[in-house]
Amino acid sequence: MKLEKQYDFIIVGSGIGGLSSAVVLAKNGYSVLVLEKNNQIGGALQVFSRDKCIFDTGVHYIGGLDKGENLYRMFKYLGIYDSLKLRSLDRDCFDLIRMPDGNSYPHGQGYESFTSQLIHLFPAEENAIYSFCKKLKEICAFFPLYNLEIGDGQTYYNNPEILSLGAWDYVNSITNNQTLRSILLGSGPLYAGDQQSTPLYVVALIMNSYIKGSYRLVDGGSQIAKLLVRELRKYNGEILKRKEVNSANYGDNNHITSVVCTDGTEYRAKNFISNMHPSLTIDIFGKEKFRPAYRDRVQKLENTTSSLMVYFSLKENSFPYYNYNIYDHFSYDCWNSINDNSENWPHTLYVCTPASSKSEEFAESLCIMCYMNLKDVEEWENTFNTTINPSERNAAYLKFKKDKEEQIIKRLETRYPDFRSCIKNVYSSTPLTYRDYIGTPEGSLYGIKKDFNNPIGTTINSKTRVPNLYLTGQNIIFHGILGATIGSFVTCFNFLNQIEIINKINDYEK
Ligand SMILES: Cc1cc2nc3c(=O)[nH]c(=O)nc-3n(C[C@H](O)[C@H](O)[C@H](O)COP(=O)(O)OP(=O)(O)OC[C@H]3O[C@@H](n4cnc5c(N)ncnc54)[C@H](O)[C@@H]3O)c2cc1C
């Protein structure tokens, strides 16, 4: 079959990183085709609907969205900000950290609110609280693109030692107060905080962005993906769903000429960008095409843990809508429980009442996230199930899920004694769901685990050794909607004038 069209770019995967890269390139005059394996675009932005409730699978709130902040400006440049349906979380409490004794502590939006409220609760710890916030800001200043700057001052690449600071060790060095430590790092599930590996810079980039504007997406995060596709089409970009790329053809000098999908279709381009996990990218684009040292390093990198998600649809007007997130800890050692699946599981619940356009007073649904590893469901590791390729997992799997749901309900009842009576229906997903739908190894929440003991080794470059293959998405700089969006610009700067684009983004400051 003769292939007519050769695109400037083919992007494999329609996660936020893939779609943002596609819009940036199309907006700058390139012809772009996005190939997505799923029925629904968006990767972790996908939603599903049950009992007339929309459930987010991967995005519950986003930061950096106050006017003039980094994600605000990037979304303005991408053309989507003005159409987003956003709800600002409570200014004096976007995250509530609850300790095992039931006492709760707020994270306020804006550094003034964040510090003053904690100092009020821990007056003797004033210095530690100020030091923590000062350090977050200091570290963020080393990341030029995060601040939408060109990068001619102090940067992390000139000062790589800042990547070697451990978050847990740092917080331990500024205070002996165990409760305060757990409060400062209490939103750990946002970045899968781990005492032995999580770098302070990951905590800084993420917490700083939420302190500077935390928002929920009303009626679900898939609106981001839909709006990006609208923009892509405006610039004549194309997107095809149900196109699972499974191999690539090569021409001279190790250049990729086309990709082939499982349905046998083939698409040609000059350049290819993979939004897939780097390890999967190597498998699909051909292990033998990558230098063994690179291949081994990337494929041996550890991934962040996965999670169990429990989704409740609720009876009408039975449970309040909380305009903040709750990190409910059942152990004071809040970061030590990430790999513990003992009888005390779960140690931490992330609790969210999604923002619905129907009510701001009552929640129509409740979403719970808690850590779970693929090995907890290894019995079913060889089964695969997606909307496109449905396959029933067995009764034992359903029982496993029911048992876990019951454990979660019991935990919730310790905080909300009447909770059971509010439930209409319960649904859940396991690490297998993330593995199958998004393609992250082990169903990992946030991709490759950054490690302060090996910061360079756990960093992924957007360029690969295959001359016309590039990477984008959450593994490039850091994860999350903000991180993957920044990553998409990093990828595009291989082809576009960085200074010009940053200046254009900065036109949206006001
Ligand atoms: C449970 C959970 C909760 C989260 N909560 C938040 C939050 O509240 N706030 C926040 O900012 N971030 C959150 N995140 C993180 C955030 O969602 C991710 O970091 C981000 O969406 C990842 O984007 P990405 O561009 O790397 O691509 P991904 O979303 O990983 O998408 C990759 C895409 O590639 C496609 N693909 C894979 N293989 C192929 C193939 N062979 N052919 C074609 N297509 C393929 C997949 O189908 C998918 O669409 C959460 C993540 C999870 C899992």
The ligand as a Gaussian input file, in Angstrom:
#p B3LYP/6-31G(d) Opt

LIG

0 1
 C       -4.761000       8.288000      40.133000
 C       -4.036000       9.499000      39.667000
 C       -4.315000      10.716000      40.260000
 C       -3.673000      11.871000      39.823000
 N       -4.015000      13.081000      40.363000
 C       -3.490000      14.223000      39.841000
 C       -3.960000      15.485000      40.267000
 O       -4.870000      15.591000      41.096000
 N       -3.378000      16.586000      39.722000
 C       -2.391000      16.516000      38.767000
 O       -1.916000      17.562000      38.290000
 N       -1.938000      15.317000      38.345000
 C       -2.471000      14.176000      38.843000
 N       -2.047000      12.957000      38.394000
 C       -0.903000      12.910000      37.473000
 C       -1.269000      13.313000      36.059000
 O       -2.543000      12.838000      35.734000
 C       -0.237000      12.731000      35.090000
 O        1.062000      13.089000      35.519000
 C       -0.407000      13.248000      33.660000
 O       -1.757000      13.275000      33.276000
 C        0.384000      12.342000      32.724000
 O        0.326000      12.851000      31.433000
 P        1.220000      12.286000      30.259000
 O        1.227000      13.306000      29.188000
 O        2.538000      11.836000      30.753000
 O        0.438000      11.056000      29.627000
 P       -0.524000       9.897000      30.118000
 O       -1.717000      10.490000      30.748000
 O        0.244000       8.853000      30.838000
 O       -0.991000       9.334000      28.711000
 C       -0.240000       8.493000      27.875000
 C       -1.116000       8.204000      26.669000
 O       -0.421000       7.327000      25.788000
 C       -1.367000       6.395000      25.274000
 N       -0.666000       5.211000      24.765000
 C        0.069000       4.331000      25.494000
 N        0.538000       3.355000      24.691000
 C        0.113000       3.648000      23.428000
 C        0.285000       3.016000      22.161000
 N        0.995000       1.902000      22.034000
 N       -0.290000       3.583000      21.057000
 C       -1.016000       4.731000      21.171000
 N       -1.218000       5.355000      22.345000
 C       -0.654000       4.833000      23.459000
 C       -2.238000       6.093000      26.475000
 O       -3.449000       5.472000      26.123000
 C       -2.426000       7.498000      27.038000
 O       -3.503000       8.156000      26.439000
 C       -2.689000      11.789000      38.797000
 C       -2.403000      10.565000      38.188000
 C       -3.085000       9.431000      38.598000
 C       -2.804000       8.136000      37.897000

